[in-house]
Amino acid sequence: MNDFKVVVMGKEEAIKKIRAIKTAVSTGLVVSVRAGGLVVEKYAKDKVPRWTGNLSRSIHVEIVEVTPIFAAAIIGTDVEYAAQVEFGGTIKAKNAPYLVFKTRDGQWHKVKSVTQVPQPYLRPALDEHIEEVVAAMSETFKKLIEAAANI
């Protein structure tokens, strides 16, 4: 059996680069997940129905979980009617006999319920642009690693 020995020239420099890459991987996960999330955010804001602009302005990326080998984000909103717009549904009067509201044409309405058709904006923003999301994440991660390794 042959024995062999590996000698690394510039050991200190190699150790320094390995440490830099390790740090870049940790931060790179978060940064690259955010980059992908920002792509979805952009397209969701473009796609969401607009009346006042409040729902569009509220869409944001939030990093929700980070470990040394994993990062996750939520792209969404905290506006209470966001799910109603995305999925549709029926709104019924609860605290009064009627719902009273004004439509875009300026007309007032008094009804017991309103059924809203779905107007998806979040899921299509991801589904229709998944390649761009993956590319943004990959490119961001690659740049961080290359910079850390000084490649």
C-alpha positions as CSV (number, residue, x, y, z in Angstrom):
1,M,0.0,0.0,0.0
2,N,1.3,3.5,-0.9
3,D,1.4,6.1,1.7
4,F,1.1,9.7,0.6
5,K,1.4,13.1,2.2
6,V,-0.3,16.3,1.3
7,V,1.5,19.5,1.9
8,V,-0.4,22.8,1.7
9,M,1.8,25.7,0.8
10,G,0.5,29.0,2.3
11,K,-1.3,27.2,5.0
12,E,-2.3,30.5,6.9
13,E,-3.7,32.0,3.7
14,A,-5.7,28.8,3.0
15,I,-7.1,28.8,6.6
16,K,-8.0,32.5,6.3
17,K,-9.9,31.8,3.0
18,I,-11.7,28.8,4.4
19,R,-12.9,30.9,7.4
20,A,-14.0,33.7,5.0
21,I,-15.9,31.2,2.9
22,K,-17.6,29.7,6.0
23,T,-18.8,33.2,7.1
24,A,-19.9,34.0,3.5
25,V,-22.0,30.8,3.4
26,S,-23.7,31.7,6.7
27,T,-24.6,35.2,5.6
28,G,-25.0,34.2,2.0
29,L,-28.0,32.0,2.8
30,V,-29.9,34.9,4.2
31,V,-28.8,37.4,1.6
32,S,-29.6,35.0,-1.3
33,V,-33.0,34.0,0.1
34,R,-33.8,37.7,0.5
35,A,-32.7,38.4,-3.1
36,G,-35.1,35.7,-4.3
37,G,-37.9,37.0,-2.1
38,L,-37.4,40.5,-3.5
39,V,-38.1,39.2,-7.0
40,V,-41.4,37.7,-5.8
41,E,-42.2,40.9,-3.9
42,K,-41.7,43.0,-7.0
43,Y,-44.0,40.9,-9.2
44,A,-46.6,40.6,-6.5
45,K,-46.7,44.4,-6.2
46,D,-47.1,44.6,-9.9
47,K,-49.9,42.1,-10.0
48,V,-52.0,43.0,-7.0
49,P,-55.3,44.8,-7.7
50,R,-55.0,48.5,-6.8
51,W,-57.6,50.7,-5.3
52,T,-55.9,52.7,-2.6
53,G,-52.4,51.1,-3.0
54,N,-52.4,50.0,0.6
55,L,-52.2,46.3,-0.1
56,S,-49.4,46.8,-2.7
57,R,-47.3,48.9,-0.3
58,S,-47.7,46.4,2.5
59,I,-46.2,43.4,0.6
60,H,-42.7,42.7,2.0
61,V,-40.1,40.0,2.5
62,E,-39.4,38.7,6.0
63,I,-36.6,36.3,6.9
64,V,-38.3,33.9,9.3
65,E,-35.8,31.1,10.0
66,V,-32.0,30.9,9.8
67,T,-29.6,28.0,10.7
68,P,-26.1,27.5,9.6
69,I,-27.4,25.5,6.6
70,F,-30.9,26.8,6.0
71,A,-32.7,30.1,5.6
72,A,-36.4,30.7,4.9
73,A,-38.5,33.8,4.1
74,I,-42.1,34.7,3.9
75,I,-43.3,37.1,1.2
76,G,-46.6,38.5,2.3
77,T,-48.5,41.2,4.0
78,D,-50.2,41.9,7.3
79,V,-53.2,43.7,5.8
80,E,-56.3,41.9,7.0
81,Y,-58.1,41.7,3.7
82,A,-55.0,40.3,1.7
83,A,-56.2,36.7,1.8
84,Q,-59.7,37.8,0.7
85,V,-58.1,39.3,-2.4
86,E,-55.8,36.4,-3.1
87,F,-58.4,33.6,-2.5
88,G,-61.7,35.3,-2.8
89,G,-64.7,34.5,-0.6
90,T,-67.9,35.8,0.9
91,I,-68.1,38.6,3.4
92,K,-71.3,38.7,5.5
93,A,-72.6,41.4,7.8
94,K,-71.8,40.4,11.4
95,N,-72.2,43.4,13.6
96,A,-75.0,45.0,11.7
97,P,-77.8,43.8,9.5
98,Y,-76.1,45.1,6.3
99,L,-72.7,45.8,4.8
100,V,-72.5,49.4,3.6
101,F,-69.8,50.4,1.2
102,K,-68.9,52.7,-1.6
103,T,-67.7,51.3,-5.0
104,R,-65.1,52.9,-7.3
105,D,-67.9,54.5,-9.3
106,G,-68.9,56.4,-6.2
107,Q,-72.2,54.5,-5.6
108,W,-73.1,53.4,-2.1
109,H,-74.4,49.9,-1.5
110,K,-76.3,48.2,1.3
111,V,-76.2,44.4,1.2
112,K,-76.2,41.4,3.5
113,S,-73.2,39.8,1.8
114,V,-70.6,40.3,-0.9
115,T,-68.9,37.5,-2.8
116,Q,-65.4,38.5,-4.1
117,V,-63.8,36.5,-6.9
118,P,-60.1,35.5,-6.3
119,Q,-57.5,37.9,-7.7
120,P,-54.3,36.0,-7.0
121,Y,-51.2,38.0,-6.9
122,L,-48.7,36.3,-4.5
123,R,-48.7,32.7,-5.7
124,P,-48.6,33.7,-9.4
125,A,-45.7,36.1,-8.6
126,L,-43.7,33.0,-7.5
127,D,-45.0,30.5,-10.1
128,E,-44.6,32.7,-13.1
129,H,-41.1,33.9,-12.2
130,I,-39.5,30.9,-10.4
131,E,-36.5,30.8,-12.8
132,E,-35.8,34.5,-12.0
133,V,-36.1,33.8,-8.3
134,V,-33.6,30.9,-8.5
135,A,-31.2,32.9,-10.7
136,A,-31.3,35.9,-8.2
137,M,-30.6,33.5,-5.3
138,S,-27.8,31.6,-7.2
139,E,-26.1,34.7,-8.5
140,T,-26.2,36.5,-5.1
141,F,-24.8,33.4,-3.3
142,K,-22.1,32.8,-6.0
143,K,-20.9,36.5,-5.8
144,L,-20.6,36.3,-2.0
145,I,-18.6,33.0,-2.1
146,E,-16.3,34.3,-4.8
147,A,-15.7,37.5,-3.0
148,A,-14.9,35.6,0.2
149,A,-12.6,33.2,-1.6
150,N,-11.1,36.1,-3.6
151,I,-11.5,34.1,-6.8
